[in-house]
Amino acid sequence: MEQMKVTVIGAGLAGSEAAYYLASRGIPVRLVEMKPKKYTPAHSSEGFAELVCSNSLKSDDAYANACGLLKAEMRILGSITMEAAEYARVPAGAALAVDREKFSAYITEKLRSMENIEIVNEEVKTVPLPEKDGDRYVIIATGPLTSDDLSEDIQRLTGGSLHFFDASAPIVAADSVDMSCAFTGDRYGKGTGDYINCPMSKEEYYVFVDELLAAERAHLHAFEKREIFEGCMPIEVMASRGRDTLRYGTLKPVGLYDEDGVRPYAVLQLRKETASGETYNLVGCQTNLKFPEQKRVFSLIPALKNAEYLRYGVMHRNTYICSPNVLNRDFSFKNNRRLFFAGQITGVEGYVESAASGLLAALHIADEICKRPTRVFDERTMCGALETHISTPQKDFQPMNANYGILAPMPERIRDKKERYRALSERALSIVQAERAKENEKE
């Protein structure tokens, strides 16, 4: 298979996952990593798959947690990330936490020991298009801190569909919004009533603002501050400009009236995040508050007092492309089907999600090289839901992590949340098992 060599650029979680999957199936890989010759501002180790923010890979419960389900799907598909995590696991209750050094060392040694992986330590400054440079396939997996030169070339290649920071608002489950304290409708009666409006009285508004200002914020690296605050203003920073700033901006009630024809003192609007209406985005609420603080503060709004948060708001340096404009659902580039992207640069959010995208990109390449029927993961699986997210046109594309809200709903409505999550997980795992079995059909 020498003529079928795949070049993988970047040995983070996505790149390492892709390289391992391909090499373990006999496909030669050229893995290019710029460390130790050059480091990003957030990395310090020479090892591959370096975890820099946390040693927790979130919950490991496949039947009650979306990330747990994604991990279970990845184990079925042969993930080295999950293999390494089990090796480096440390006690953390229901969470999958690891010794970061052991985790990275396990993956690094594994990849270095594989005969059909050639490791090259150099910085890639331009995208090596497969036809031009002779590689059968190329995977760009350079992460949220892609180097400046390569970022510039990706910007050129994608026609400007590249973002240099990530400013996202929280997302809540639709059925967790208390509609007895909310009403649907658009400003001035325009539109089709797509928004859920969460009103606040004068007292509720000022309590919310005061707690927003007092809430603890997440730490920002020095290299992140300029990009974020020049590009998008966190709601807590806007509130600091005056207690009424939000009431004349993000939370303005102008043009909105409840069912009794009364205009609230302030209103937080929720907008559909998915076409199915299972999830809603808190409009204009990009924030740098710590996750527990987001839940505490936004729950002060009556309609959100029992809200279930499927994704918290984040603000950090994150290079990612507007994938729906340029990528197919198998992570291939629309203008060159042999060029693939993987990892956070595609618009998936989180360590596990990043690794999963590398695994999926490699899986699709392997199917093509080995002349197997292409395995398709639809939105009934967490893998497929992430593929759908990065490839479905949407007005305001933002990174997404694994959550039950992006899965296709069950045919029958299950009111109990625990039972619903279990049913969704059982369905997903049975589908992934069936798709995994197809790998052996040609053997």
C-alpha positions, 0 to 999 in steps of 0.5 A: 500500500505504499502508493496509498500513504496518508500524511497526517499533520499534527500529533494532537489527539485527532492526529494521533487517533487518525495515524493509529487507526490507519497504520493499524490497518496496514496503511502507511502514514507520514505523521508530521508534528512541529514539536519539539522544534516549535511549540504552541503557547499552550504546549510544553511537552514533546509527547503526542496527544498532550492534554493541556487544560484538564486531566478529565475526559468527562463522564464515562457513563455511556447510558446517562452522559453524552460524552460517555456515549461518544467514548463507548462508540469510540471504543467499539471503533478501535480508539487509541485515545480510549485505550491510552485513557484506560492505561493511564486512568486514575480514580475519579468516580464516574469520570474518566480521569487520567495521568496526563503524562502517562496518557501522552507517553502511552500514545507517543510510544505506541505510534513511534513503535509502529513500522508503517508510521514515519514521524517527521518533526517539522513545521508545515507552513502550507497545506500539502494538497494531495495531487500536487505533493504526491500523497494519496490523502492528507489530514490536517489535524493541527488543533485550535492553536494552528501556527500562523503560517499554516492558518494563513494558508488554510484561510486562503484555501477555504476562502476566508472560512476561518475563525481565530477565536471561539465565543459561544453562548450556553445551550439548554435542552428545550424541554427543560425551559419552564414555559409557564414563565416564558412565551414564544414570539419575535420582535414586533410580531415579525417572523414565525415565533421561533424564539422563546422569550424569558422575561424578567421583572425589574427586581429579577433583572437587577439580581441577575446583573449583580450576580453576573458581575460577582460570578467567578470567571475562567482563567484566560491565557495571555495569548487568548485575551486580545483575540477574544475581547476584540472579537466578541464581548462577554455578557459579564463585560457588557454588564460591567459598563452599567447596570442598565447596559444589558437592558438596552442591549442583549436583554432589551424587551423592545418589540416583545409582549407577553400573552397579556400584551405586557412588555417585560422589564428585560428579556433573554431570548432563546433561539433554536440551535437545531432544526428539530427544536430539541436545543436552544441557544441563549442569544447574546450570552457568550461568556467567560464564567466558570461552568458552575457559575453559568448554571447558577447565574442563568438559573436566576432567570425564572424560565431557566430555573431548572434548565439542563445545560447541554453546552456551557459558554466558552471563550478561548483562542480557537482556530476553526473553519466554518466547516459547513461551507467547505467540508463534507460530512466525512470531514473531506474538503469539498474542493479536494476529496483527498484532503481531510480536516480533523480535530477542533479545527473542524468545529468540534469542541472538547478533547474526546470530540476532537479525537473522535473526529480524527478517528472518523476521518481515518475510518472513512479514508480506510474504507475508501482505500480498502474498497469497502462500502462507506460506513455512514454514521447518522444522527442516531449516533453521537459520531454521526451527530457530530458529522452532521453538525460540521456539515449542515449549513447554518447561519451562525456555525459554532463549535459543538461538543457531544450532547444528547440534544444533537441526537435524532429523537426517539420515534416515541416520546419518552418523558423520563430523562434517564430512560430517554438517555438510556434508550438513545444510548442503546440505539446508538451503540447498536448502530455503531456495532453494526457499522463496525462489523462491516469492516470485516465483510471484505476479509 
